[in-house]
Amino acid sequence: MLRSMTGFSRETTTTEIGQLSLEVRSVNHRYLDPTFKMPELLRALEPELRETLQKNVSRGKVEVAIRIDFDEAESAHLSFNESAAKELIAIHGKANHLLGTSTQLSALQLMQLPGVMKASSLNADSIKESLFSLFNAALQSFLANREREGARLKEMMLDRLDQMATLVEKAREQRPIAVEKIEERLRSRLENLDIEHDPQRFEQELIYVTQRLDIDEEIDRLTAHIAEMKHVFSRKEPVGRRLDFLTQELNREANTLGSKSQDVVLTQIGVDLKVLIEQIREQIQNIE
């Protein structure tokens, strides 16, 4: 299943200590780069959450944000760690001085920093089951969102590949026409010069020029790469890197075809192929 690296989901649930909210969002990244933003109360559960994420996602910069809105009764169990807060404020001031900036740290931002707020009588076990149930629901929604975007990208790329296949077939048909035009042009030049020429030497020159215009291998490889890319779309595992490799191969063959062309039509085909390949390459950067 083709998946985009861009995705988003949000789920909420009510627990015995308050409302639990969880967001998963991601953008393009060469590798998997997960980040978890969560209350200190739940920090001990991060390794298990991270492991679950890694089993389902292979690439992308993924951010998981977890928030607890405590009930009034549970809020009474929260305490403010003043010493930790003062230390963080001092560090913030030093960072501002070092960078030459003057950013302000709000009370809300301070309270969200690790270690500032303590839940003295609460522990993660009391909501662990609810958290993992919520995380799995958000993760499935997130993956479905990625798959929908991946399906949209797939349709766009299939359209470009079909256009490329048409151009490659056009190049195959144009090649003998181009050779014939070159032969006519050479004969016309000789006739205009009105000089004696060696027919055998002329045929040798014609063979040499024809060989330089031999794009059969490039056409065959372009056709094979297009077919392989379409086949890759049907694989279940992440295929972004494989598609990126095939795009490089397509671009290499299109460049070679263009450099060999001594015909206006073939030259334009080479240019059009490169435009389509670049459009595909841009979309592949967002494929897992």
N, C-alpha and C positions, 0 to 999 in steps of 0.2 A: 504494500500500500504506500503510495507516494504521499509524503507528509511535508508540509511547510515547516520552517523553523520558527515562524511567527505564530503565536497562539495566545489565548487568554481564556480564563474561566474564573468564576467566583461562586462560592457556596457558603451558606450559613446554617447553623443549627443551634438549638437551645440546649444547654447542659445544666447540671445541678448547681453550677457556680455562676452562670450567666450565658450570654450569647457568644458563640464562637464563630468567627469569620475567617475564611481562607481564600486567598487569591493566588493563581498561578499565571504567570505571564512570561513570554520569551521573545527574543529577537535573534537575528543571525549571529552565529559564532562558529569559528573553525572547529572547535571541540565542544564538549559538554562542560559548561561552567555554571554550576548551580549555586544559588545564594539563598539562605533562609533568614528571614526577618521575623523574629518571634519573641514573646515574653520570656524572661529568664526562667519563669516557672516551668516552661516547656522545653528548655534548651537540652535537657538530658535525652529527649526523644528525637533530637535532630539526626543522629546517626541512622536510626531505623527509617526515618522519613527519606533521608538522602539515598539510602540503599534501594528503597522502593522506587524512587524517581529514576535512578540509574538503570533499573531493570526495564524501564518503559521508554526512556528517552536517551538518544545517543549523541545528539548534537544540539547546540543552541545555548545562548546565555539565558538561563532560566532563573526567575526570581519567585520564591514562595514566601508570601507574606501572611502571617497568622496573627490574629488579634482577638483578645478576650475583652468583652464589655461585662464587667462583673456586676452581679446583682448588688443592691444596696447592702444587704446583709453580709455578703462576702467582702465588700469593699472595706468593711471595718477591719478586716484581717491584713490589709495592706499597710506597710510602713515605709517611711521615707529615709533612705540611707544618706544622711547629710554629709558625712565624711567623704563618701564616694562621689557625691554631687560636687562638693568643693574641689576635689581633685580633678574631676572632669572639666569643670569651669576653668581651672588654672591651665590645664592642658590646651583647652580651646583658645585661651588668651595667648599662650605661647605660639600656637600654630598660626594665629592671626598675625602676630608680630613677625614670625619667620617668613610668611608669604606676603606681608605688606598689605593685608586686607583688614576689613573691619566688620566682618559678618557677625550677626547677633544670634545668640543661642536662646531660643524661647523656652519657657518653663515646660511646655508640652514636649518639645524635643529633648530637653534634659531628662524628663521623667521616662522617656522611651529608651534611653541609653542603658546598656547592660549594667546591672548592679545597683541602680538608683532606687528602684521600687522593689520591695520585698513582700512576698506573700507568705507571711510567717507560719500560718497554720494550714496552708494548702500544699498539695503536691500534685505532680503530673499524672500519677496513677488514677486520680479521681476522674479525669476526663480523657485518659489515654484511648479508650475504646471509641469514644465519640470523635476524638481528633482523627484517628486513623480511618474511621468510616467516612468522615468529611473529606479527608485528604484523598482517599481513593475515588470518591464521587467527583471531586474537583479535577483529579488527574484524568479520569475518563472523559470528562467534558472537555478538558484541555486538549487531549489527544484527538477527540472528534473534531474540534475546531481546527486543529492542524491538518487533519485529513481532508476536511472540506476545502481549505485553502490549497492544499496539495492537488486536489482534483481539478480546481480551477486553473492552476499553473500547468497541469498535465494537458488539459484541452488546448491551452494556448500554444504549448510547445509542440503538440501533435500537429496543429495547424501549420506551424512554421516548418516542421519536418516534411509535411506533405508538399508544401511549396518548394522546399529544397529538392525533393525527389523529382518534381516536375522540371525544375531547372537542370538537374543532372541528366535527365532523359533528353532534354532539349540540346544539351551540350553533346551528347552521344550522336544525335541526329545531325548536328551542325558540323561536326568534325570533318566528314568527307566533303561537305560543301566548301568548307574553308580550304581544304587541300586543293580542290578543283579551282577555286578562285586564285590561289597562289600559282598554280600551274599556268593558268590563263595569263596572269600578270607577268610571269617570267617569259612566256612565249611572246607576249605583246612587246616587251622591252627589247627582246632580241630582234624582232621584226622591225621595230622603229630604228634600231641601230644600223640595220641593213648591212650586216656583216655575216660572213660565213661562220658557222659554229659546228662543233662536233656533237652530233646527236647523242652519242654515248656519254660524253661529258655532261651534256644537258640532263640526261636521265639520272646521272650520279648526283648532280646538284639537286635535282628534284627529290630524290630519295633522301638526301641529307636534310633538306628543309622539311620534308614530310615527317621524318623521325623526330625532329625538334618539336613538331606539333602533335606528337603522339601522346594523347591524354587518356588513353584507354585504362591504364593502371589507376590513375587518379579517379576516373569515373567509377571504376569497379570498387575502389576503396571507399569512396563517398557513399555509394549505394549500400555497401556492407555496414558502414558505421551508422547510417540512418536506420537500417533494419535492426541493428544491435541496440540502438538507443530506444527504439519503440519496444523492443523485447524487455529491456531493463525496467521500463515503466511498470511491468506486470509483476515484478519481484516483491516479495513481502518484506524483506529486510531493507534498512536504509540504503539508498542508492545515490545520494548526493555526490560523493567522491567519484563514483564510477561514471556518472553523467558528466562531471567536470572533466575527467580524462578524455571521454569520447568527444567532448566539445573541442578540446585542444587538437585532437586528431582530425576532426572535420575542418578546423581552421587551417591546419597544415596542408591538407590536400587541396583546399580551395585556393590557398596562396600559390601552390605549385601549378595548379591549373591556370591561374591568372598569369603567372610568369611565363608559361609556355605559349600562351595565346598570341597569335599574329593575326587575329580576326576580331573585328569590332564586336560581333555578336558574342563570341566566346569570352572576350574581355568583360563585357557587361554582365554575362552570366556569373563570372568569377566575383565581380563586385556585389551583385545581388545575393550570392551565396554567403559572402562575408557579413553582409548586413543582417541576414536571417540568423546566422550563427551567433552573432553578437547579441541579438535579441534573446536567443535561447540561453546564452551564457549568463546574462543578467538575471534571468529567472532561476537558473540553477543555483546561484549563490544563496537562494532562500530555501533550498531543498535539504531536508535532513539526510 
